[in-house]
Amino acid sequence: MIKIKNNILSIVTIIIVTMLFSCESNIEKVNKLSKTSFIPTGEADSLNLKYTDSGKIKSILVTPKMLDYSSIKSPFTEFPKGIHLTIYDNNGQTTIIESNYAISYKKTDIIDLQGDVKITSQDGKKFETSQLYFDQKNEWFFTDKHFKLTDTKGSLFEGPGADFSKDFKIFNMQKSSGLMNSIVN
């Protein structure tokens, strides 16, 4: 009788210990699952995207890699290998934007361009900086980083901080220095 009780006690002990180890393993799994995994909802390689409105091409985006994080609380799209974006105005004039990295925030419609940012307008103006933001709603660029602006006439402006319209018709500088060449008739 004592032997049977000891066997039953041993079996019960083994079951309880097994259950405890089993619960510990499940707790670890639950902890791993509860940690936020930051993986894209969509991914594209060698993307060539054309945006049209009323049958007219408004922009063409070319990028080697795009990661879409649209299912998170603050959705964004990341371009870890840079972008080449051509924007067309209503008259067919182009503005070309290039950067080594870009991230587009969906809720604010702000694009953060980083690393060798270059903007070239159809009339030959060239803007260069290390980081630039583009407000898509207002079609407005801005930076507080050092910039350099040149044109085909040899004019040069540079300094920290600038903001301007996408067609360069309005250009504001915080502090600048430069050389402006003009033709006098």
N, C-alpha and C positions, 0 to 999 in steps of 0.2 A: 504494500500500500504506500509506504514511504517512497519506494522507488518510482511508482507511478506519479506521485505528487511532484517528485523532483523532475521527472521527465516532462510533465505538463508545465511546471514552472520554467524549465529550460526552453521549452517551445514558446511559451508566452514571452519570455525575455527576448528570444531571437526575433519574434514578430515585432515587438515594441522597438527594438534597436533598428530593425530593418525599416520600420515606418518612420522613425526619426531621421535616418539617413535619407530616406526617400523624400521626406518633407524638406529637408535642408537642400537637396538637389533642386526641388521645385521652386523653393524660395530664390535660389540663385538664378534660375531660368526667368522667373517673374521679374527680378531686378534687372536682368539684361534686357528683357522686353520693354520695361518701363522707361529705360534710357532712350532719349530722343535719337533716332537714327536720321542722319542728315544726308539723304540720298535724293537725287533728282527724280522728278516724276517723268521727265522726258529728256532725251539726249539725241543730239544730231551731229553728224560729222559732215564736213564739206557742204555747208549750207549756202544756197544762193536763193534768197527770198526777195520777191518783188511785191511791193505794196502798191495797189492801184486804188484810185478813187474816180468814179464816173468815167471809167475807161482810160484814164491817164495814169501812167506810172508816176508815183510820187516819190518812191525811194527804192533802192536796191541794196540789200544787205548781203555781204559775202563774208563768211567766217569759217575757219577750219573746225570749230567746235562750239556747240551751244548746249548749255545745261539749263533745264527748266525746273524751277522750284515753285510751281504754282499751287501746290497743295498745302503749303505752310501758312502760318498766321500772317506773315508779312511777305507775300510772294514776290519773287524776282527771277530774272533770267540772267545767267552768267555766260560770258564769252571769255573763257580763260586763255585762249590763244589769239585774242585780238579780233578787230573788225575792220572792214573796208565798207563804208557806207556812202552811197551816192544819193543826194537829196535833190529833187527837181522842183523848181518853183513853177508858177502858173505860165511863165513864158518859156519854159524849157531850159532855163539856166540851171547849171549844176553847182553844187557844193559837195566836195569830197572830204570825208572825215575818216581818219585812220588812227588806230591806237593799238597798243600791245595787249590791252586787257579792257574789258567793259562789263558793266553790270547795270541792268535796267530794272528799276523798282516800279512794280505795277501800280501800287496804290497812289504814288506821288507823280508818276510819269516823268521821273528824273532818271537820266542816264549818267553814270559816273564813268568817264573815260580816263584811263591811266596808262602811263608809259609811252613816251615818244608820241604824244598826241599831235596830229597835224590836220589842219583844215585848209583846204585850197578852194578858192572860189573861181568861177569861170573867168573872171577878169584878171586873174593872176595874183590876187592877194593870198598870202600864206601866213597862217597863224600857227605857232609852235609853243608847246608847254609840256609839263610833266603830268598834269592832271587838269581835267576840264569837266564841268557839269553841263548837261543840256536839259533844259526844261521844255519838254515836248509840247505841253499845252500852250505855252507862250512863245515857242520857237526862239528861245533865248539861251545863249551860252554865258557861263561865268566861271571864274577861277580866282583864287587868291595866291596862286603860285606864280613864279617868274614866267613871263611870256616874251615872245619875239614876234613882231608883225612886220612883214616885208611886202613890197609890191613890185610890179614889173618896171617901175620908173626908178628903182633904187632906194626908195624911202625905207626907213627902218625905225621902228618904235619898239622899246622894250622896257620892262619894269615888273614890279609885283602887282598882280591883280588887274583884271579887266572883265568887262561884261559887254556883250554885243548881240545884235540881231543875227539871225542865220544868214542873211545876205550881206552882212558887214555895213549896211547903210547907217546904222547907229552903232557907235563904238565909244565906250567909256573906259577910261583908265584911272587907276587909283593914284599911282605915282609913276611917272615915266620919263624916259629920256629918249632922244632919237635924232634922226636926220630926215628931213622931208625934202625931196626933190620935186620941183614943179617946172613945167615948161611955160615960159612967158612969151607971148606973141607980140 
